[in-house]
């Protein structure tokens, strides 16, 4: 290569075959630098987007997940407490792990084996729906839920109208409505119970069974047919009035999940009230809690009865710890907690 000429077109480099203008070569190098700069800028932008995407996507969930002003899913609340894939209810397709059964059978000293449990569940699903009747999550819906406990602090609270405005109203055990409408409302879409606390329901309410032993599952089948003849630690209803198409049975694995992940294994096992609260977090977009905790005198009493046992506490359950968790979630704005008077 050698200098061929220097003229109007500028200095050129020549060879025996061709000639290249020096300023065009310089322009080509500059273009390459700019292309490299733009490429690096593009890569940096992508990296920044990837790092911030989870935060940005959370904002989009306000529109995409539900129609509430603020959805529980938006806060990823359940992600902080273990496996969000745990199924709250039993279904015909679900198979309970045997190690979970072994945990569950100790709750009330169940002596029968895993095969007996599976037989009882299979017989149950011959009568009741193969999967739970749930309102599916939708960006067009706000599944608002009122979880109504039985605390004496509901007396004179006048929460009744507010409770009835919710789409789903979950009550527990023998919590009474008649005569207490101003304080607790009139609407019931779901009634949580176990055999020893069972009451008759109208045709529009879901019977939500919390089973603590195989006997409870057998009770459900018997009480809807010829009548239950087994014996428990206290008398139970032999027959029950309820809509069999609205029966839902809580998964023992869900009960273990609540005990392990929410309560850090405090207490022998979670109270029905606390498990109902966590259940609501799994099936609702917005949760408001009523009637939990002690009354103004510090007693864990029921709103419909005069307290006889002044030393009534929370038994095998870690009631104060459960209450504190609900209170902390309310303080963080995850739920609303109406503490009564």
N, C-alpha and C positions, 0 to 999 in steps of 0.2 A: 504494500500500500504506500502511496506517495501523494504529495500535494500536487494536484493537477492544475488548478487555476484559482485566481481570485478575481472575481468580477462583480457585476451588479447583483447577481444572485447570492453573493457571499462566498466565503471560503468553502471549497469543495474538496472532498477526499476521493481520490481516484485509484483505480487499479487497472489491470489490463482489460477487465470486463465491463465495469460500470463505475458510476460516480454518484456520491451521496452528499447533499448539502449539509454542512455542519450544523446550521441553525435548526434544521428539521430533526436531526438526531437529538439535539438538545431538547426540543419540544417533546419528542417521544419519551425521553427520560422523565421530563416533568409530568407528562400524562400518567406514566407508570406510578410515580410517587403519589399523585392525587388519587389514583385508583386504589392504591394500597391504603392511603389515609381514610378514604371513604369506606373501604372494606373493614378496617379496624373499628371505625366509628359505628358501623352497622353491628358488628359482633358485640361491641360494648353495650349497645342499646338492647340487644337481645338478652344479654346476661342480666342487665338491670331489670328488664321486664320479668324474667323468670324468677328473680329474687322477690319481686314485689307482687307477683301474680296472686299468691294465696290471699294477700291482704286486699287486693283489688277485687278478687272474686267474692270475698265476704260481703262487700258492698252490693254486688249484684244480686245476692241471695234475698235481699229484701223484696225484690220483685219476682224472683224466679221460684222461691220455695213456697211461700204462702202469702195470703192477702192481709195478714196482721200488720199492725204498725211496726212490730218487732217480733221476729220469729225465733223460737228456741234454737232451731237449727243454725241460724245465723251466728249464734255465740259459740257453736261447737261445744256446748255445755257437756254433752254426754261423752265427748272424746276424752275429757279429763278424768273419767271414771271407768276406764277399761274398755272392754269389748262392746262396741255399739251394735254388733251383729247378733247379740243374744236375743232369742225370740221370747217376747214377754208371755206368749200364750202357747199352750200345746196345740198341735195340729196332727192330723192323721199321718202326715209325711215326716213329722219330727221324731227322731230317736234320741231319747235321753241317754247321755253317757253313763256308764255304770258307776264310775267314781263319783259323779254328782248324785246319783241315787243313794250311794252309801253315805254321803254327807246328809242328804235329806232325811233318810230313814232314822237318823239319830235325833231329829228334832223332837219327836214325841215317842221315842223308844219303839219304833216299828220293828217287828221281829221277822216279818215275812221277807222273801227274797225278791230279786230283780225280776225273775220270770213271772212271779205273781203280780208284780206291778204292771208288767207289760200286758198280761192277760186282762187286767182290770181296765187299762187304758183302751185296749182294742175293743172290749165290750162296750165301753163308754161311747166310742166313736161309731158304733152301730146305731146309736140313737140320736146323737147330737151332731151339729154341723162339723164337717171335716176340717174347717179352718175358721178362725174367729171373724166375727162381723165387725169390721173396722172401717172408719171413714178414712179413705186414702188421702195422703197429702197432695195438695194441688195449689198452684199459684193463684187460683181463683177462689180459694177457700181460706178462712181463718178458723181453725178448729180450737175454739176457746173452751177451756175446761175449768170448772169449779170443783175442787176437791174439798168435800165437807166432812170434817171430823166431828167428834162427839163431845168435845170439851165443854165444860161448864161456862167457859168464857163467851159462849154464844148467847147466853141469856141476856136479854135486853140489848142485844147488839143491833137489831133492826137491819140485818144483812139480807133478809129474805128476798126482796125485789132484785137486788144486785145479783144474788146467786142464780135466780131464775133467768137472767139475761144470757147466761152461757149456753153454748151449743150442747156441751156435755156436762152433766152434773153427776158426780160420783159420790155416793153415800156408803157408809160402812155399817155392817152388822145390824144391830137393832136401833140405829139412829132414827128417832121418831120425827114425823112431819106434822101430823094432826095435832092441833093445839099450839104449835110452835111456828106457824107459817111466817109470822112477821120477822122472826129471827133466822130461820133456816130455809125459807122458801117452800115451794110445793113441788118443784120439778125433780124427777129422778130418771136419769137415762141408764145409769149403771149402779148396781148394788153389790158391793163386795161382801162376801160371807164365807163361813165354813159351817159344817153341820151343826155345831154347838151354838151358833149364833143365827141360824137360818130363820127367815121370815118369808111369808108369801109375798109375791110381787104381782103387779098388774101386767097386762099383756104387751106393754110397750117398753118395759125395763129389761135390761140385760142382767142376768144372774152371772156374777163374776166369782167363781169359786177359787179360794186360796186353799189348796190341798196341803195338809201337813202330814198325812199318812195315807196308806193304801185304802183304809176304811173310808176316808173322805170321798175318794173316787167311786167306791162301791156304793156309798150313800147316795151320790148323785143319780146313779142309774136306778137304784131301788126306789128313791123318793118320787121319781117321775113315773113309775110303773106300778107294781103290785104293793109297794110299800117296803121301807127299809126295816130289817129285823135285827141288825147288828147292835152291839153295845159299845158305847164310848165312855169317857171318864165322867160324863154327865148326860142326862137325857137329851135326845135329839128328836126333831120332827120325823115321823115315819113317812109322811107324804108332804109334798110341797106344791103350791100353785105358782107356776111361772111359765113363760113362753120357752119351750125347749129349743126353738130355733134361734134364740138369742143367748144361749148358754155359752160362756167362755171360761176356760180353765187355765189358771196361771201356771206357767212352766216352773217346775222345781229348780231348773237351772237359773231362772231369773231371780228366784229367791236367794240362791247362793251368790249370784252376782251382786245383788244389793248388799248382802252381808259382807262380802269380801271387798268390793270396790268402793262402796259408799260409806260403810261404817267401819272399815278396817278391822272387821271381826269383833267389834265391841258388842257386848250382850250375847246371849245364847243364840238368838236369831232376831231378825228385824221384826218390829211390830207390824201388824196389819196396816195401821195408819201410814207408817213410813213406806212400806212396800207399795201401797196405793199411790202415794205421792210420786215415787219414782216411776211407777207405771204410767201415770199421767204425763210425765216428762217424755215418755217414749211414744205416746199416741196422740199428743196434743201439740199445737203450735204456740199456745199461750196458756199458762197455768196460774190460777189464783187459788190461794189456800185459805180455808176458813176452819175455825173450830179445832185448832191444835194447841197442845200445851196445857199447863195447869190453869186453874181459875185464879181469881185475884187473891185468894187466900193460900195459894200454893198447893192446892189439892188437885189431883188428877181425876176430876169428877165428870159425870155426864150431865148434859144440860137439861134432860127430862126427868131427873130423879133427885130426890133429896139425899145428900151424902150421909151415909151411915158410918162408914169407916173413915175416920179423920186421918188415918195414917196410910190411906190408899196411895200407892205409888205405881211404878210401871213394871213391876214383876221382873221377868227374865229379860226384858228389853231395856236397852240403853236409852230411855226416854229423853233425858236431858241432852244427850249427844245428838239424837235425831232432831230434836227441836232446834238446837244450835245450828245444824246444817241448813235447815229450812230458813232460819233467820238470816244466816250469812248470805244465802242465795238471794234473798229479798233485798238485803243491803247492797248487793252488787247489781241490782236491777234485773236479775234473770227472771224472777217471778214476782208476784205481789202476795204479801202475807197480811191477812186481816186478822189481827190478834184479839179482837173483841173488847169487852169492857171488864 
